[in-house]
Amino acid sequence: MLKLIKKSLIILLLLFINIIVLLSKSIYNFYEKNKTKIKKYAKNFHIALKEELTK
């Protein structure tokens, strides 16, 4: 019984790690494809925040 629980926990852990890796790869690929757009939006957001703080 204890061996079965250990094996199932190990399998769940491996699945969880696999899901995290897939998510991080997809986020990285999205970032690489849209890097220039993200930088442009971040710069515009930074400028807008500066303007709001100076008011």
Long-range contacts (C-beta under 8 A, 24 or more apart in sequence): none
